Amino acid sequence: MAAQSHVFDDQGTKFSTSKPARRIISLAPHLTEMLFSAGAGKYIVGTVSYSDYPDSAKSIKRIGSYNKFGLEEIITLKPDLIVAWETGNPHHIIEKLKSLGVYGFC
């Protein structure tokens, strides 16, 4: 039996998973850098424009910019986790992704 992992996002919402995220989307350049710093860069399957550090981030599929991204492209990438910027990414788009069943926001 896999152990559950529990994390709370900045809004206090509890996110639970039984396995580590292996398909991550980053919705801001600084979040991409932070994911690489944490050792998760190899799991990023989509990110936004200007996510260019470290150099290996330049080869990740682009799904738009921090304030306008393709919902269809995000869904197609089948993410386990979407890392969003609470004060920078459009709230209504994040809520739309959640309503479509894209879970695992941080």
C-alpha positions as a Markdown table, in Angstrom:
| # | Residue | x | y | z |
|---|---|---|---|---|
| 1 | Met | 0.0 | 0.0 | 0.0 |
| 2 | Ala | 1.4 | 3.4 | -1.0 |
| 3 | Ala | 1.7 | 6.1 | 1.7 |
| 4 | Gln | -0.3 | 9.2 | 1.1 |
| 5 | Ser | 1.4 | 12.5 | 0.9 |
| 6 | His | -0.4 | 15.7 | 2.0 |
| 7 | Val | 0.4 | 19.2 | 1.1 |
| 8 | Phe | -1.4 | 22.5 | 1.6 |
| 9 | Asp | -1.3 | 25.2 | -1.1 |
| 10 | Asp | -1.1 | 28.9 | -0.4 |
| 11 | Gln | -4.9 | 29.1 | -0.2 |
| 12 | Gly | -5.1 | 26.4 | 2.5 |
| 13 | Thr | -6.4 | 23.7 | 0.1 |
| 14 | Lys | -5.3 | 20.2 | 0.9 |
| 15 | Phe | -3.7 | 18.3 | -1.9 |
| 16 | Ser | -3.2 | 14.5 | -1.4 |
| 17 | Thr | -1.4 | 12.1 | -3.6 |
| 18 | Ser | -0.3 | 8.4 | -3.3 |
| 19 | Lys | 2.6 | 8.8 | -5.7 |
| 20 | Pro | 5.1 | 11.6 | -6.5 |
| 21 | Ala | 4.3 | 13.9 | -9.4 |
| 22 | Arg | 6.0 | 12.9 | -12.6 |
| 23 | Arg | 4.2 | 15.3 | -15.0 |
| 24 | Ile | 4.5 | 18.9 | -13.8 |
| 25 | Ile | 3.4 | 22.1 | -15.5 |
| 26 | Ser | 4.9 | 25.4 | -14.3 |
| 27 | Leu | 2.9 | 28.5 | -14.9 |
| 28 | Ala | 5.6 | 31.1 | -14.2 |
| 29 | Pro | 9.4 | 31.4 | -15.0 |
| 30 | His | 10.4 | 31.7 | -11.4 |
| 31 | Leu | 8.5 | 28.6 | -10.5 |
| 32 | Thr | 10.3 | 26.7 | -13.2 |
| 33 | Glu | 13.6 | 27.8 | -11.7 |
| 34 | Met | 12.4 | 26.7 | -8.3 |
| 35 | Leu | 11.4 | 23.3 | -9.5 |
| 36 | Phe | 14.8 | 22.8 | -11.1 |
| 37 | Ser | 16.5 | 23.9 | -7.9 |
| 38 | Ala | 14.4 | 21.3 | -6.0 |
| 39 | Gly | 15.5 | 18.6 | -8.4 |
| 40 | Ala | 12.2 | 18.3 | -10.2 |
| 41 | Gly | 13.2 | 19.8 | -13.5 |
| 42 | Lys | 13.2 | 16.5 | -15.3 |
| 43 | Tyr | 9.5 | 16.1 | -14.6 |
| 44 | Ile | 8.4 | 19.4 | -16.1 |
| 45 | Val | 6.3 | 18.7 | -19.2 |
| 46 | Gly | 5.1 | 22.2 | -19.8 |
| 47 | Thr | 5.9 | 25.8 | -18.9 |
| 48 | Val | 5.4 | 29.4 | -20.0 |
| 49 | Ser | 7.5 | 31.8 | -22.1 |
| 50 | Tyr | 10.6 | 33.2 | -20.5 |
| 51 | Ser | 11.2 | 30.0 | -18.6 |
| 52 | Asp | 14.8 | 29.9 | -19.7 |
| 53 | Tyr | 16.8 | 29.1 | -16.7 |
| 54 | Pro | 18.6 | 26.8 | -16.3 |
| 55 | Asp | 19.5 | 26.2 | -20.0 |
| 56 | Ser | 17.7 | 22.8 | -20.0 |
| 57 | Ala | 14.4 | 24.7 | -19.3 |
| 58 | Lys | 14.6 | 26.1 | -22.8 |
| 59 | Ser | 13.6 | 22.7 | -24.3 |
| 60 | Ile | 10.4 | 22.3 | -22.3 |
| 61 | Lys | 7.1 | 22.6 | -24.2 |
| 62 | Arg | 5.6 | 26.1 | -24.0 |
| 63 | Ile | 1.9 | 26.4 | -23.2 |
| 64 | Gly | 1.7 | 30.2 | -23.3 |
| 65 | Ser | 2.7 | 33.0 | -21.0 |
| 66 | Tyr | 2.2 | 33.5 | -17.2 |
| 67 | Asn | -1.1 | 35.4 | -17.9 |
| 68 | Lys | -2.4 | 33.6 | -20.9 |
| 69 | Phe | -2.0 | 29.9 | -21.5 |
| 70 | Gly | -3.7 | 27.2 | -23.6 |
| 71 | Leu | -6.2 | 25.2 | -21.6 |
| 72 | Glu | -6.3 | 22.5 | -24.2 |
| 73 | Glu | -2.5 | 22.2 | -24.3 |
| 74 | Ile | -2.4 | 21.8 | -20.5 |
| 75 | Ile | -5.1 | 19.1 | -20.5 |
| 76 | Thr | -3.3 | 17.3 | -23.4 |
| 77 | Leu | -0.1 | 17.1 | -21.3 |
| 78 | Lys | -2.0 | 15.2 | -18.6 |
| 79 | Pro | -0.2 | 16.8 | -15.6 |
| 80 | Asp | 0.0 | 15.3 | -12.1 |
| 81 | Leu | 0.8 | 18.7 | -10.7 |
| 82 | Ile | 0.4 | 22.3 | -11.8 |
| 83 | Val | 2.4 | 24.8 | -10.0 |
| 84 | Ala | 0.8 | 28.2 | -10.3 |
| 85 | Trp | 1.6 | 31.8 | -9.2 |
| 86 | Glu | -1.2 | 32.9 | -6.9 |
| 87 | Thr | -0.8 | 36.6 | -7.5 |
| 88 | Gly | 0.4 | 36.4 | -11.1 |
| 89 | Asn | -1.6 | 33.8 | -12.9 |
| 90 | Pro | -5.2 | 34.7 | -13.8 |
| 91 | His | -7.5 | 33.3 | -11.0 |
| 92 | His | -10.4 | 32.6 | -13.4 |
| 93 | Ile | -8.2 | 30.4 | -15.6 |
| 94 | Ile | -6.8 | 28.5 | -12.6 |
| 95 | Glu | -10.4 | 27.9 | -11.4 |
| 96 | Lys | -11.4 | 26.7 | -14.9 |
| 97 | Leu | -8.6 | 24.2 | -14.9 |
| 98 | Lys | -9.7 | 22.9 | -11.5 |
| 99 | Ser | -13.3 | 22.6 | -12.7 |
| 100 | Leu | -12.1 | 20.5 | -15.6 |
| 101 | Gly | -10.5 | 18.0 | -13.3 |
| 102 | Val | -6.9 | 19.1 | -13.5 |
| 103 | Tyr | -5.9 | 18.6 | -9.9 |
| 104 | Gly | -2.7 | 19.1 | -8.0 |
| 105 | Phe | -2.3 | 22.8 | -7.8 |
| 106 | Cys | 0.3 | 24.3 | -5.5 |
